[in-house]
Amino acid sequence: MNDLKYLVAYVVPLLCVVGIMQGGLWLFVTPAVVFILVPLIELVMPSLQSNLDENAKDSKLKNSFFDVILWLNVPIIYGVLFYGLYTFSISDYEVYEIVGFIFSLGIVAGSNGINVAHELGHRQDTWERFLGKALLLPSHYMHFYVEHNYGHHLKAATPEDPATARYNETLYAFWWRSVTSQYTSAWSIQKRLNKSNNTPLLGLKNDMFWYTVLQVSYILLVGLLFSWPTALAAIAIGVVGFTLLEIINYLEHYGLRRVKKKSGRYEVVREIHSWNSNHALGRILLYELTRHSDHHYRASKKYQVLDYHPESPQLPYGYPTMMVIALVPPLWFGIVNKHVPREMVLLA
């Protein structure tokens, strides 16, 4: 029964559907719950530091339930998006309703979309990685698969990584640097992959080319099926979705630095190079993404068996709470900077 806790993640798209059905101020119920109610609950919920024993891990790895609940996010995401975009196309929303609508669907695209895509993107089965890429499409971030797997996991906690926030770098400066640099980095990686495979960059065996085609086609399809204002809404929803990812990127390695050896290579990624959070509700809603230290230490580990490492830097609050705090740079610096290990500070 304890494993059923991960079904709570489905509350986010459910709230979004309820908000769209009711309209008006109900369209703000999803952001209100995720970024007001959840942080308040996290303040009183425990931080769970216990790890599973080997027998329990083996049992959970053999249980397909943990995989199925991830796969189900694909029809859920696209079902909610279709319903939402269709409703938008036939409704006469006020400006405030449009804002609530975009943020609600954007949160779904980020939490149940990109977050699950990240987990599936590390899987060994090609079809699971395909599902992950499909979940990146509504947020216009399919290049994340290339950059994250072939770039970020090699360069995390170094100045060369666009997705690692520097010490005293504001979220807003980081957002622009990360969004633009991750995209250009993905193309550089694709160029290297094509070269190593002896295939031309300007050819059909170029994932970045197909991601571009798919993402443009997605917006065009929305415009043709519904309306061009609806297509603009779909673009805005995607921006909210990938912005949530970038806020989480900001939290995950803020101010942390790997040591560069005399050889010019960086030390291997260890548990100390990512921020960890054991706060229960954030762990459940984000499928254990908050145990990010262990994820980087062993990227192939599935979410249900990730461990807590006491040597990892610990965020004082859960991810949802820290995401809100990050929006106010002086507050973020005042709370987090004192927790950054002095010997590891990565300066801007």
N, C-alpha and C positions, 0 to 999 in steps of 0.2 A: 504493500500500500504506500510505503514511503516514496517509491519511485514515481507515483502518480503526481507528485508535486510539480513536475516539469510541465504538466498540462496547464498550469497557471499562466504560462507564456501565451496561451491562446486567448487569454482575457483581453489582450491589447487589440487584436483584430475584431473581437466581439464587441468591445466598447466602441470601436470605430463604426461598425455597422449600426449599432444602436444610435449613435450620434447622427449618422446620415439619415436614418429612418425618421428621427424626431425633428431634425433641423434646428434652427435657431441656436440658442446658447448650448444646446446639447452637442453641437459640433465641437465644443471645446472640452468635452468630458475626457477624451483620450489624453490630450496633453496635461489636463488638470490631474488626472489620476497618476500618470507616469512621472510627472515632474513636480507635483505638490504632495499628493497623498502617499506615494511610494517612498519618497525621501523622509516624510514624517514617520512612517511606519518603521523605516530602517533605523531611525534614531533609537527606537526602543527594542528592536529585534536583536537577538544575539549574533555574535560573530562566531561562526562554527569552524574550529581549527582542526577537528579530527579528520584523519585519513582512513580510507578503507583498508582492511587487511587483504592479503593476496587472494584468499578464497573468495571474498566478496567481489574483488575486482574481476576475477575470472568469471564469476557468475554474471556480473553486469555486462561484460564484454560478449557473452554468449546470448544475452537476452535481446532479441530483435526489437523489443519495445522502444529502446532508446534511439534506434535508427528510424523506425516508422514515424515517430512523432516529429522528427526532423523533416522527413520526406513529405509529410502532410502539409507542411508550410507552403509548398509549391501551389497546390490547388487553392489553398486558403488565400494566399497573397493575390493570385490572379483572379480569384472569385470576388474578393473584396474590392480589388481595383476596378474590375468590370462593373460591378454594381455601383461603386462610387462615381466612376466617370460617366456612366449612363445617367445616373440621377442628376449629376451636375449639368449634363447636356440638356435636360428637360426641365430644369428648375430655374427660377428667377431669384438667385441668391442675393442678399445684401452683401456689402463689402465685408462686414465683420464675419458673415457666414462663410465667405470664400476663404478668409484667413483660417478659420477653424477647420474647414474642410481640408485645405492643403496641409496644415500641420498634422491633422489626425492621420491622413493617409500616408504622409511622409514618415511619421513615427512607425507605422506598420511596416513600410518599406525598409526602414532602417533596422528595427528590432527583430521582426520575423523574417525579413528579407536578407539584408546584408549580413547580419549576425549569424544566421543559419548558413548562408553562403560561405562564410569564412570557415565554419566547421566542416562543411561538405567539400570545400575546396582542398582540404588536406587529406581526403580519403584516397584510398588506393584504386577503388573501382572507378572506371571511366564514366559510368552512367551516374554515379553519385556526384562526381565533379561537374557533369553536365547539369544536374539539378542545381548545383551551387551557382553556376554561371547564369542559369535561368533566373535565379533569385536576385542577381545583380542587375539584370536588365532594366527593371522599372526605376532604378536609382541612377541610371546612366553611368554605371561604374564597373562595367565588365573588365576593363583593364586592370582592376584591382586584383584579379586572379593572377595575372602575369607578374605584376609588380610585387605583390605580397609574397607569393611563393618563391619567386626567383630573385627578389631584391630585398624586401624588408627582413626576411628571416636570416639573411646573410649579413645585413648591415645594421640591424637594430642596435640602438644605444651607441651609435657612432655619428660623427658629423656628416658622413656621406648618406645617411638615411633620411629621406624626406619626411617619413612618418614618425620620426623621433623629435619631440619638442625639446628645445634648449632651456636651460635654467634662466628664469626671468623673461622668457618669451611669452607674450600674451597669446591667448587662444586665437585671437583675430589675426595676428601676424602669422601664426602657425597655420591657420586654415588656408590662407592664400598660398603660402609656400608649399604646403603639403599637397593641396589639390593640383596645383600646376606642375610641381616637380614629380609627383607620382605618375602623372600622365606621360610626361616626357621620358621619365625613367622606364616606363613600360615599353615605349617605342624603342628605346636603346636596348633593352633586354631582348625584345622581339628581333631586332636587327642581329644581335649576337647569336640568338637561337637559329635564325635562318642561315647565318654564316656557318655555324657549326654543323648544320644539316645539309650544307651545300645546296640550299634552295634560295632563289632570288627574293629579296625583300618585297619587291613589287610583283607578287605572284599570289596564287590562290592558297598556298600553304603559309598563310600569314594570319595568325589568330587576331591580331590587332585590327587588321583590315576587316575581318568578318564581324568583330565586335562593333566596329563603326557602322557597318551596313545594318546590323541588327538593331542598334540603338536608334539610328535615323529612321529605319523602317517602323519601329515601334511608335514613334511620335507621329509619323505620317499615317499609320493605320488608325491611331486614335482620332486624328483629325478627320479622316475619311469616314470612319464608322460613326462618330458622334458629331464633333464640330471643331473648328480651329481654335476657338476659345478654350474648349476642353483639352485640346492638345497643349495649349499654353499652361493649363492647370497641371497636366501630366508632367511637363517639364519642371514646374515649381515643386511638385510632390517629390520628384527625384532629387532635386537640390536639397530639400529638407532631409531626405533619406541619407544622402552621402555626407551631409553636414553632421548628422548624428554619429556616423562612423568616424569622422574626423575629430569630433569632440572626444570620443573614446580613444582614438589614437593619441590624442593629446595627453590623456590620463596615463596611458599604459607605460610610457617610457620617459615621462617628463624629467628633465634634468639629469638623467642617468648616462653614464659613459663607460664604455669598455676600454681597457688599457691597450695602448698601441705598443707592440713589442719592437725591439731594435731591428727586427727583420722587416718591419713595415706592416706586418699583419697584426690584426687585433686578436686579443684573447678570445677564446671560445665563449659563446653565449652561455651564461649561467643563471641560476635562480635569482641572483642579485641584480640582474639587468632589466627587470620588469616590475612594475608595481602590482601588488597583490591585494585582493580584498576578499575577506571571508564572510561578509555580511549576507545573511541568508537569503533575503528577498531578491537582491541583485543577482545573486548566484543562480537562483531559480529562473528569473525572468530572462536572463541572458545565457542560459544553458552553460553555466560555469565559466563563461568568458572571463569572469573576474579573477579566476585562478590563472592569470595570464603568465605568471612566472613559470609555472610548470609547463604551460603550453609551449613557451619558447625554449625551455630546457629540453623538452621532448615533443616536438611538433606533431609527431604521428599519433600521440595518445588521444583517445576519444574523450569527449567532454565528461562523461559519467565517471571516469576514473582518475581525473586530475587530482594532484596532491597539493597540500599546503606545505610550504617550506618556511620555517621560522626565520631563516636568514634573509628572505626576500623583503624588500622595503614594503611596508604596509600602509595603504591609504587609511586615513583616520575614519572615513565613512565609506558606504557602499558606492558603487559606480553611479547609480541614478542621482544620488545626492551630490557626488563630486562633479557630475556633469553640470548641475545647476551652479555650483560654486565656481566652476571654471569660467562661467559667463561674466563673472565680476573679477577681473584680474587682481586688484588689490587684495580682495578677500582670499583668492586662490593663493597668491604669494604668501600672505600672512599665515595661512593654515598649512600649506604644503612645504614651503621652502625649508622649514626647520626639520622636516622629516627626510630631506634629501641627504644621503651620506656625503660628508664633506669631501672625501677622497674620490668621489665618483662624479662630481658636478660637471655637466656638459654645458659649457657656456655658449651663448648665441654668437 
